[in-house]
Amino acid sequence: MSATNDIWVFVEHEKGEPKKVSLELATKAKELADALGGSAAAVALGPGAGACAKKVGLYGAGTVFVSEDEQLASYSITPQAQVLADLIGERQPRVVLFPATPAAKDIAAQASARIGAGVLTNSIDVSIKDGAVASTAPAFGGSIEVTSTVAGDVPQFILVRPNALLPQQVGGDAQVVAIGAGVKEDSLLAKVVDVVVEAGAEAPLEEAAIIVSGGRGVGGPENFKVLEDLAKELGGVVGASRAAVDAGWISYPHQVGQTGKTVKPNLYIACGISGAIQHKVGMQTSKVIVAINKNGDAPIFEFADLGIVGDVFEVVPKLTEEIRKRKQMT
Ligand SMILES: Cc1cc2nc3c(=O)[nH]c(=O)nc-3n(C[C@H](O)[C@H](O)[C@H](O)COP(=O)(O)OP(=O)(O)OC[C@H]3O[C@@H](n4cnc5c(N)ncnc54)[C@H](O)[C@@H]3O)c2cc1C
């Protein structure tokens, strides 16, 4: 039973630096809490959690609940879910916004089972509808949007896709509250013994300012090297369409689109990508979209800011070379 109109954010962070999505959610939490007459708060767990408070507060959370317990380190899903569920039980927020990221999804799933929360996933917007907090999510390949609310008086978890909302500095100094509840013995039955980061997956697409993305037109796994060279010169990272991922040319963490990641870089260079709606929904809010495609009628040219009709293997190396030259001149 949710006794308050408070809106919380589960903060995902990297050693004390909140991920951009956490700031997007903090801004939304403040907007919703202000509209409902409640408070916006955030929960940050694990080593470095305290360091998140300043930034998360600046972006909207009035209070940040913090535990620096080592047992709550990054991928310790069950201990984090338990501590979060205990805190929700104690403080009764109405809604908890989670980043729709792999770790936070796991934590939301376990925490919701513990307290019987209603869960809405894949959200691209959160709003108030007839006094209820409503989540909007794409459906049928992005061709329609569905707005849902949770029925019944239970805590609500809404999992929001990174880059769907706008982070804004609408807050101030957050009050930091140390979490009393600790990790229980039976939450420690599984332990993280090693973390292996896949080569190329270190730089998260969702946070990247420049993305060079390849599709079926790239033609094979070895050809992604051409895109990597350009990305490196620009200080960006490599993304991909689902066709390239399904072909096994590049791994899933690189996929942009409806069933991949939503990205919002300053510059998105789509190479050999046709611009199907399922790809478009994942990158259409990029600031500048450049498309390189040998088919002048490809749909991507309908929404690209700049289009180059040409072969990826002629255009991309020339671009890389030109950028290299200009960098040497400066
Ligand atoms: C439920 C569902 C979810 C989906 N989710 C996603 C998703 O998350 N992300 C996603 O990307 N797709 C997704 N898709 C797939 C999507 O519908 C498209 O099939 C996919 O995006 C096509 O990828 P592509 O543009 O690389 O390939 P294609 O559509 O085959 O396009 C290849 C393009 O490359 C061009 N080309 C070929 N050779 C060259 C060359 N040498 N130089 C320049 N251009 C060249 C061609 O002209 C063509 O335009 C989903 C589909 C469904 C049904």
The ligand as a MOL file (V3000), in Angstrom:
LIG
                    3D

  0  0  0     0  0            999 V3000
M  V30 BEGIN CTAB
M  V30 COUNTS 53 58 0 0 0
M  V30 BEGIN ATOM
M  V30 1 C 9.9340 -6.4730 -33.5960 0
M  V30 2 C 11.1020 -5.9630 -34.3770 0
M  V30 3 C 12.1160 -5.3030 -33.6840 0
M  V30 4 C 13.2120 -4.8070 -34.3770 0
M  V30 5 N 14.1920 -4.1330 -33.6810 0
M  V30 6 C 15.1950 -3.5580 -34.3630 0
M  V30 7 C 16.1910 -2.7810 -33.6860 0
M  V30 8 O 16.2060 -2.6400 -32.4660 0
M  V30 9 N 17.1500 -2.1950 -34.4280 0
M  V30 10 C 17.2240 -2.3280 -35.8020 0
M  V30 11 O 18.1540 -1.7610 -36.4020 0
M  V30 12 N 16.3120 -3.0730 -36.4490 0
M  V30 13 C 15.3300 -3.7040 -35.7700 0
M  V30 14 N 14.4250 -4.4720 -36.4460 0
M  V30 15 C 14.7240 -4.8050 -37.8540 0
M  V30 16 C 14.3390 -3.7300 -38.8400 0
M  V30 17 O 12.9890 -3.9190 -39.2330 0
M  V30 18 C 15.2220 -3.8120 -40.1000 0
M  V30 19 O 15.1320 -5.1180 -40.6570 0
M  V30 20 C 16.6920 -3.5170 -39.8350 0
M  V30 21 O 16.8190 -2.2910 -39.1330 0
M  V30 22 C 17.4260 -3.4180 -41.1670 0
M  V30 23 O 18.7950 -3.2430 -40.9220 0
M  V30 24 P 19.6870 -2.5450 -42.0040 0
M  V30 25 O 19.1750 -1.1810 -42.2960 0
M  V30 26 O 21.0880 -2.6900 -41.5700 0
M  V30 27 O 19.5140 -3.5160 -43.2730 0
M  V30 28 P 18.7370 -3.2910 -44.6230 0
M  V30 29 O 17.3620 -2.8490 -44.4090 0
M  V30 30 O 18.9770 -4.5010 -45.4360 0
M  V30 31 O 19.5090 -2.0520 -45.2960 0
M  V30 32 C 20.8210 -2.1070 -45.7430 0
M  V30 33 C 21.0980 -0.7790 -46.4340 0
M  V30 34 O 22.4600 -0.7230 -46.8070 0
M  V30 35 C 22.5670 -0.0930 -48.0870 0
M  V30 36 N 23.8390 -0.5500 -48.6500 0
M  V30 37 C 24.1790 -1.7970 -49.0820 0
M  V30 38 N 25.4710 -1.8260 -49.4320 0
M  V30 39 C 25.9600 -0.5790 -49.2220 0
M  V30 40 C 27.2430 0.0010 -49.4010 0
M  V30 41 N 28.3100 -0.6930 -49.8280 0
M  V30 42 N 27.3940 1.3320 -49.1200 0
M  V30 43 C 26.3190 2.0800 -48.7010 0
M  V30 44 N 25.0830 1.5600 -48.4960 0
M  V30 45 C 24.9270 0.2440 -48.7600 0
M  V30 46 C 21.3290 -0.5420 -48.8310 0
M  V30 47 O 21.0140 0.3870 -49.8440 0
M  V30 48 C 20.2870 -0.5700 -47.7060 0
M  V30 49 O 19.5990 0.6660 -47.6240 0
M  V30 50 C 13.3290 -4.9920 -35.7830 0
M  V30 51 C 12.3080 -5.6630 -36.4520 0
M  V30 52 C 11.2140 -6.1450 -35.7790 0
M  V30 53 C 10.1340 -6.8440 -36.5280 0
M  V30 END ATOM
M  V30 BEGIN BOND
M  V30 1 1 1 2
M  V30 2 1 2 3
M  V30 3 2 2 52
M  V30 4 2 3 4
M  V30 5 1 4 5
M  V30 6 1 4 50
M  V30 7 2 5 6
M  V30 8 1 6 7
M  V30 9 1 6 13
M  V30 10 2 7 8
M  V30 11 1 7 9
M  V30 12 1 9 10
M  V30 13 2 10 11
M  V30 14 1 10 12
M  V30 15 2 12 13
M  V30 16 1 13 14
M  V30 17 1 14 15
M  V30 18 1 14 50
M  V30 19 1 15 16
M  V30 20 1 16 17
M  V30 21 1 16 18
M  V30 22 1 18 19
M  V30 23 1 18 20
M  V30 24 1 20 21
M  V30 25 1 20 22
M  V30 26 1 22 23
M  V30 27 1 23 24
M  V30 28 2 24 25
M  V30 29 1 24 26
M  V30 30 1 24 27
M  V30 31 1 27 28
M  V30 32 2 28 29
M  V30 33 1 28 30
M  V30 34 1 28 31
M  V30 35 1 31 32
M  V30 36 1 32 33
M  V30 37 1 33 34
M  V30 38 1 33 48
M  V30 39 1 34 35
M  V30 40 1 35 36
M  V30 41 1 35 46
M  V30 42 1 36 37
M  V30 43 1 36 45
M  V30 44 2 37 38
M  V30 45 1 38 39
M  V30 46 1 39 40
M  V30 47 2 39 45
M  V30 48 1 40 41
M  V30 49 2 40 42
M  V30 50 1 42 43
M  V30 51 2 43 44
M  V30 52 1 44 45
M  V30 53 1 46 47
M  V30 54 1 46 48
M  V30 55 1 48 49
M  V30 56 2 50 51
M  V30 57 1 51 52
M  V30 58 1 52 53
M  V30 END BOND
M  V30 END CTAB
M  END
